[in-house]
Amino acid sequence: MNSKKATIIGLAAVVLWSSIVGLIRGVSEHLGATGGAAMIYSVASLILLFSVGFPKLGAFPKKYLFWGSLLFVTYELCLSLSIGYANTGRQAIEVGMVNYLWPTFTLISAIAFGKQKATWLAVPGFMLSIVGICWVLGGDQGLDAAGMLANVQDNPLSYGLAFAGAVIWAAYCTVTANIAQGKNGVTLFFMLVSLTLWMKFFLGDHGTMSFSTPAIVYLLLAAAAMGFGYAAWNVGILHGNVTVLAGASYFIPVFSSALSAVLLHAPLPRSFWVGASLVCVGSILCWLATRAKKPATPALSPRES
């Protein structure tokens, strides 16, 4: 496969992942937060099983199997449930934006714990990302402390899970970059996420699952976005232009918000787009801060490192 074609396939992964917030929310509205997420990861696991295949676990470092599984599963639970538990479509988009703090957190973690060298750009990059999220959570007023506090208090569980997910994914990227030895356990990890969600569902979270044509369409699209997104990204990273792919991945917050606003029929105010743009700029500055030095960790990707 030539590099240009592989890069295009990799860019398709960026588009697919940008649709995840809106699609997860669409599924949860029909099948419930836990039941909907369990169905998504079950179908996505099948897609990955046939597209990526099941890994040979005997060749995997034991530390990676343990810590990778634990952090990956915990992150995906935080991501899917934070969106599913949101009260409205707009809140789901805001929760998704909080989750997109993970690129900044990952780079800061790599600098602090991974011996990643960086320039002074990391400081304004981190600050811009935080200000951007505050701007998003401030509502129509933009950067407004009282509005942000009231917004978070309306649904602390969703916002808390999203923030925890961003921190956990940063930890996953930092840890697995050092112990994975080039292995990719995504198929196994997705199966474990599915199993954990079904256990949560049957052990008490018996939400109503209303299957209908829209529910099935949303389910298939969400599972395909996750499953084929990983498969497409692997092709792009292995055979395409990694620099182009990495650069495009930092615009996922804006792409995701735009697609989610359409899917969820949730118009977003100008203040939201200002905040989302600041998050993107902050992430890019952090990335540039590490690009100036020899990196100690591999290039990041939107969902896997």
C-alpha positions in Angstrom: 0.0 0.0 0.0 1.4 3.4 -1.0 1.8 6.2 1.6 -0.8 8.5 0.2 -3.5 5.9 0.2 -2.6 4.8 3.8 -2.6 8.5 4.9 -6.2 8.9 3.5 -7.3 5.8 5.3 -5.7 7.1 8.5 -7.5 10.5 8.1 -10.8 8.5 7.8 -10.1 7.3 11.4 -10.1 11.0 12.5 -13.5 11.5 11.0 -14.9 8.3 12.5 -13.6 9.1 16.0 -15.0 12.6 15.7 -18.5 11.1 15.4 -18.2 9.0 18.5 -19.6 11.5 21.1 -22.8 12.1 19.1 -23.3 8.4 18.2 -22.8 7.2 21.8 -25.3 9.7 23.0 -27.7 8.6 20.3 -27.4 5.0 21.3 -27.8 5.8 25.0 -31.0 7.7 24.4 -32.6 4.5 23.0 -30.8 1.7 24.9 -29.7 3.4 28.2 -26.3 4.6 29.3 -25.0 1.2 30.4 -27.0 -1.1 28.1 -26.2 1.1 25.1 -22.5 1.2 25.8 -22.4 -2.6 26.3 -24.0 -3.1 22.9 -21.6 -0.7 21.2 -18.5 -2.3 22.6 -19.9 -5.8 21.9 -20.4 -5.1 18.2 -17.2 -3.1 18.0 -15.3 -6.1 19.5 -16.6 -8.3 16.7 -15.6 -5.7 14.1 -12.1 -5.6 15.6 -11.9 -9.3 15.8 -12.4 -9.6 12.1 -10.5 -6.5 11.0 -7.5 -6.5 13.4 -7.7 -10.0 14.8 -7.2 -11.4 18.3 -3.6 -10.9 19.6 -1.3 -13.7 20.7 -1.3 -13.0 24.4 1.7 -15.2 25.0 3.9 -12.6 23.2 2.6 -9.7 25.3 4.5 -8.3 28.3 2.6 -9.2 31.4 2.8 -5.7 32.8 1.2 -4.4 29.6 -1.6 -6.9 29.8 -2.4 -5.9 33.4 -1.9 -2.2 33.4 -3.1 -1.7 29.8 -6.3 -3.7 30.4 -7.0 -1.9 33.7 -6.4 1.6 32.3 -8.0 1.1 29.0 -11.2 -0.5 30.4 -11.5 2.2 33.1 -11.1 5.0 30.5 -13.7 3.6 28.1 -16.2 3.2 31.0 -15.6 6.8 32.0 -16.0 8.0 28.3 -19.1 6.0 27.4 -21.0 6.5 30.7 -20.1 10.2 31.0 -21.8 10.8 27.7 -24.7 8.4 28.4 -25.4 10.0 31.8 -25.5 13.5 30.3 -28.9 15.3 30.8 -29.1 16.8 27.3 -27.4 16.6 23.9 -25.5 19.8 24.5 -24.3 18.6 27.9 -23.1 15.4 26.2 -21.0 17.6 23.8 -19.6 19.6 26.7 -18.7 16.4 28.5 -17.0 15.1 25.4 -15.0 18.3 25.2 -13.8 17.8 28.8 -12.6 14.4 27.8 -10.5 15.9 25.0 -8.2 17.4 27.6 -6.4 14.1 27.4 -3.8 15.1 24.7 -2.6 18.0 26.9 -2.6 15.8 30.0 -0.7 13.1 28.2 2.1 15.5 27.1 2.3 17.1 30.5 2.5 13.6 32.0 5.2 12.6 29.5 7.2 15.6 30.5 6.7 15.1 34.3 7.1 11.3 34.4 8.4 10.1 31.1 11.6 12.1 30.8 10.2 13.9 27.8 12.1 17.1 27.1 10.0 20.1 26.1 10.3 23.8 25.5 8.5 26.7 27.3 5.5 26.3 24.9 4.2 23.6 27.1 3.2 26.1 29.7 0.9 28.3 27.6 -0.3 25.2 25.9 -1.5 23.7 29.2 -3.0 27.0 30.3 -4.9 27.6 27.0 -6.4 24.1 27.2 -7.7 24.7 30.7 -9.0 28.1 29.8 -10.7 26.6 26.8 -12.6 24.0 28.9 -13.6 26.7 31.4 -14.9 28.8 28.4 -16.9 25.8 27.2 -18.4 25.1 30.6 -19.3 28.7 31.2 -22.3 28.3 28.8 -23.5 31.2 26.7 -21.6 33.7 28.7 -18.2 32.2 27.9 -15.6 32.6 30.5 -17.9 32.9 33.5 -17.0 31.2 36.9 -20.5 31.3 38.3 -22.0 29.8 35.1 -19.3 27.1 34.9 -19.9 26.1 38.6 -23.7 25.9 38.0 -23.2 23.9 34.9 -21.0 21.3 36.6 -23.3 21.1 39.6 -26.2 20.2 37.3 -24.5 16.9 36.5 -21.3 16.4 38.5 -21.2 12.6 37.7 -20.9 13.1 33.9 -18.4 15.9 34.1 -16.4 14.1 36.8 -16.3 10.9 34.7 -15.1 12.8 31.7 -12.4 14.6 33.6 -11.3 11.3 35.2 -11.2 9.7 31.8 -8.9 12.4 30.4 -6.5 11.8 33.3 -6.7 8.0 33.0 -6.1 8.0 29.2 -3.1 10.2 29.7 -1.8 7.6 32.2 -2.5 4.8 29.7 -0.6 6.6 27.0 2.4 7.3 29.3 2.5 3.8 30.8 1.9 1.7 27.7 4.4 3.6 25.7 7.1 2.3 28.0 5.9 -1.3 28.6 3.9 -2.3 25.5 7.0 -3.2 23.4 5.1 -2.4 20.2 2.2 -4.7 21.0 -1.5 -3.7 20.4 -4.1 -5.3 22.6 -7.1 -3.2 21.5 -9.3 -6.2 20.5 -8.8 -7.9 23.9 -9.3 -4.5 25.7 -12.6 -3.9 23.8 -13.9 -7.3 24.8 -13.0 -6.6 28.4 -14.9 -3.3 28.3 -17.9 -5.1 26.8 -17.8 -7.8 29.5 -17.5 -5.2 32.3 -20.4 -3.2 31.0 -22.6 -6.3 30.8 -21.7 -7.2 34.3 -22.7 -3.7 35.5 -25.9 -4.0 33.5 -27.0 -7.3 34.9 -25.9 -6.6 38.5 -28.3 -3.8 38.9 -28.2 -1.2 36.2 -31.3 -2.6 34.4 -32.1 0.4 32.2 -34.8 0.2 29.6 -33.5 -1.0 26.2 -35.9 0.1 23.5 -34.8 -1.4 20.2 -36.0 0.4 17.1 -34.8 1.2 13.6 -33.1 4.5 14.8 -31.6 2.6 17.8 -30.1 -0.1 15.6 -28.8 2.5 13.0 -27.1 4.5 15.8 -25.7 1.3 17.3 -24.1 0.1 14.1 -22.7 3.5 13.3 -21.2 3.9 16.7 -19.7 0.4 16.7 -18.3 0.9 13.2 -16.8 4.3 14.2 -14.9 2.7 17.0 -14.0 -0.6 15.4 -13.1 0.6 11.9 -11.6 3.8 13.4 -8.9 1.7 15.1 -8.4 -0.5 12.1 -8.0 2.6 9.8 -5.7 4.3 12.2 -3.4 1.3 12.4 -3.1 1.3 8.6 -2.3 5.0 8.6 0.3 4.9 11.3 2.0 1.9 9.8 2.1 3.0 6.2 1.1 6.6 5.9 2.4 10.1 6.8 2.5 10.1 10.6 3.1 13.9 10.8 -0.1 14.6 8.8 -2.1 12.2 10.9 -0.9 13.5 14.2 -1.6 17.1 13.2 -5.1 16.2 12.1 -5.8 14.4 15.3 -5.5 17.6 17.4 -8.5 19.1 15.6 -10.8 16.2 16.7 -12.5 18.4 19.4 -13.7 20.8 16.8 -14.7 18.1 14.3 -16.4 16.1 17.1 -18.4 19.1 18.3 -19.6 20.0 14.8 -20.7 16.5 14.0 -22.3 16.0 17.4 -24.2 19.2 17.1 -25.7 18.0 13.9 -26.4 14.4 15.1 -28.0 15.6 18.4 -29.8 18.6 17.0 -28.0 20.7 19.6 -26.9 24.1 18.3 -23.8 25.5 20.1 -23.2 29.2 20.9 -20.2 31.1 19.7 -18.7 30.9 23.2 -18.5 27.1 22.8 -16.5 27.3 19.6 -14.1 29.8 21.2 -13.4 27.4 24.0 -13.1 24.4 21.7 -10.6 26.3 19.5 -8.6 27.2 22.6 -8.4 23.5 23.6 -7.1 22.6 20.1 -4.5 25.4 20.2 -3.4 24.4 23.6 -2.9 20.8 22.6 -1.0 21.8 19.5 1.3 24.1 21.5 2.0 21.2 23.9 2.8 19.0 20.9 5.1 21.6 19.4 6.8 21.9 22.8 7.9 18.3 22.6 8.6 18.2 18.9 11.5 20.6 19.4 13.3 18.0 21.3 13.9 14.3 20.7 10.8 12.6 22.0 11.0 10.0 24.7 7.6 8.6 23.7 6.0 7.7 20.4 3.7 10.1 18.6 0.3 10.3 20.0 -2.9 9.2 18.3 -6.5 10.2 19.0 -7.3 6.9 20.8 -4.2 4.7 21.0 -0.6 5.5 21.7 
